[in-house]
Amino acid sequence: MKKLLKYQLIQYRSLEMKVILGIMPMLTLLGWLSHHLFGVSAGTILQLSSLLLFYGVLSISASHYRHYIPAFSTWERLPLLIPLPQLWSLLSILLASLPVWATYAACYLALTIAFRHQPGLQFFDGWQWLMLTGLYILAQSTFVCQLAAGSALKDRLILPKKLRFLRKLAWWRADDSSVMFSIFWVMIVIVPLHSMVFTEYIAISLSLLALIVYASSAVLLYSAACLLEKYSNY
Amino acid sequence: MGEILSVSNLIKRYGEKTALNGVNCRFEQGKIYGLLGPNAAGKTTFLKVCAALIMIYQGQVLIDGVRPGLATKAKVAYLPDGDYFFDWMRVADAVNYFSDFFADFDRAKAEHLLHELELEKSSPVRSLSKGMKARLKLAVVLSRRARLFLLDEAFDGVDPVTREKIIDIMLNTFDQESTMILATHHIDYVEGLLDEVKLLHRGEVIREIAADEIRQNSGQSIGEYYLEVFRNEKAT
């Protein structure tokens, strides 16, 4: 596991990662300057920055997952050949996202300190942070699971000629942009809607929701690893 | 000699297309096999099944008595035809990666091969030419003391002089405990290496013959024998 994590972390030295990591504090600074120089409201800056910073987290995360794309297409990559369980590999990717989460938290903290005297501002509390990370793991696990299941089914579903066009639309088709699209879609659209439905309409407590999210994440992560290891097919 | 790989009635279909159509064959320890055939004969699919990259198939494949999977990955060294390394890697990272994850990796041999193949440790992988990437793949894979080597078009992109050098190294360092399967349609590249050839055509093994038998019985080279067999196949 340590070795897997080491190689996941080495990826941070790529230019793409450095740029995204660099953009996050720049955005924070820009937000702070906009408030002081142009009078943009602190609430707007906080919401906008949170969203943009989150895009940073997702972009970096997508880069880590990119090495799984070959598992569903025609290339080969080293992680699929090493004699280690795929579950470790998936866990190492999650752990490798910690530095970027730390950057996110630091930037957010900087904004909360800067705007601490602003009245009526709602900052994330501990439960919200826990939920956010839980939903992030859920989204990633769902995505890998979806790809692995799709890949395992791919050659078993023989479609009639008239329906072959569906292959072109198939949700298991994987490339760099589909990874980004899926993660953005899940995180930006589905996740907030999902948590809103639970907290607003079903009135479930945040702690129970967090428990459900983490339990579902664990099941999906394990399923994704099993599918990758036993049924991946490319 | 013990048997390292046995394949019985292996069938692999991609949708309606059949890539392997009932392959039956055995591979013994201490031998270098040529898995030869034209394009789309099923060579790459066969190697991927053995490398535990394709897990859904019909039939039985056993490596040292075990179905390809997590356990066999430690014994099998696979060199794919396509891309292999991460873009962020330097040559030294690729060597370290193999050293970290494969217990049978021989670092001293890797250092020797890097030197022989003129690979700079500090060179970024993404800046290497196709030929240099092929050299690096060969260097790291051949540095393992694996039980089974699966090399898919290993010499594609490698210049003739380097190819000669690598073949020399392979002949001199080949361990009698190992087995090597070279899948290629460039027979002239591997002619001198092979102990036995298996000809694959439309997903089936159509001939299995020792290299010496070809040379002694018909006085042909493996390349000439290959051409004769596949010309007849085409005619029928």
HADDOCK unambig.tbl for C-alpha pairs under 7 A between the chains (distance, minus, plus):
assign (segid A and resid 3 and name CA) (segid B and resid 100 and name CA) 6.96 0.50 0.50
assign (segid A and resid 11 and name CA) (segid B and resid 88 and name CA) 6.54 0.50 0.50
assign (segid A and resid 14 and name CA) (segid B and resid 88 and name CA) 5.98 0.50 0.50
assign (segid A and resid 75 and name CA) (segid B and resid 82 and name CA) 6.05 0.50 0.50
assign (segid A and resid 75 and name CA) (segid B and resid 83 and name CA) 6.23 0.50 0.50
assign (segid A and resid 76 and name CA) (segid B and resid 80 and name CA) 6.86 0.50 0.50
assign (segid A and resid 76 and name CA) (segid B and resid 82 and name CA) 6.68 0.50 0.50
assign (segid A and resid 76 and name CA) (segid B and resid 83 and name CA) 6.19 0.50 0.50
assign (segid A and resid 76 and name CA) (segid B and resid 84 and name CA) 5.74 0.50 0.50
assign (segid A and resid 77 and name CA) (segid B and resid 84 and name CA) 4.86 0.50 0.50
assign (segid A and resid 77 and name CA) (segid B and resid 85 and name CA) 6.22 0.50 0.50
assign (segid A and resid 78 and name CA) (segid B and resid 84 and name CA) 6.24 0.50 0.50
assign (segid A and resid 78 and name CA) (segid B and resid 85 and name CA) 6.48 0.50 0.50
assign (segid A and resid 81 and name CA) (segid B and resid 73 and name CA) 6.39 0.50 0.50
assign (segid A and resid 82 and name CA) (segid B and resid 73 and name CA) 6.32 0.50 0.50
assign (segid A and resid 82 and name CA) (segid B and resid 101 and name CA) 6.25 0.50 0.50
assign (segid A and resid 83 and name CA) (segid B and resid 70 and name CA) 5.45 0.50 0.50
assign (segid A and resid 83 and name CA) (segid B and resid 71 and name CA) 6.73 0.50 0.50
assign (segid A and resid 83 and name CA) (segid B and resid 73 and name CA) 5.01 0.50 0.50
assign (segid A and resid 83 and name CA) (segid B and resid 74 and name CA) 5.33 0.50 0.50
assign (segid A and resid 84 and name CA) (segid B and resid 70 and name CA) 6.78 0.50 0.50
assign (segid A and resid 155 and name CA) (segid B and resid 14 and name CA) 5.48 0.50 0.50
assign (segid A and resid 155 and name CA) (segid B and resid 15 and name CA) 4.66 0.50 0.50
assign (segid A and resid 156 and name CA) (segid B and resid 15 and name CA) 6.67 0.50 0.50
assign (segid A and resid 158 and name CA) (segid B and resid 15 and name CA) 6.01 0.50 0.50
assign (segid A and resid 230 and name CA) (segid B and resid 55 and name CA) 6.37 0.50 0.50
assign (segid A and resid 231 and name CA) (segid B and resid 55 and name CA) 5.52 0.50 0.50
assign (segid A and resid 231 and name CA) (segid B and resid 56 and name CA) 6.23 0.50 0.50
assign (segid A and resid 232 and name CA) (segid B and resid 54 and name CA) 6.67 0.50 0.50
assign (segid A and resid 232 and name CA) (segid B and resid 55 and name CA) 6.22 0.50 0.50
assign (segid A and resid 233 and name CA) (segid B and resid 53 and name CA) 6.81 0.50 0.50
assign (segid A and resid 233 and name CA) (segid B and resid 54 and name CA) 4.82 0.50 0.50
assign (segid A and resid 233 and name CA) (segid B and resid 55 and name CA) 5.87 0.50 0.50
assign (segid A and resid 233 and name CA) (segid B and resid 56 and name CA) 6.26 0.50 0.50
assign (segid A and resid 234 and name CA) (segid B and resid 54 and name CA) 5.94 0.50 0.50
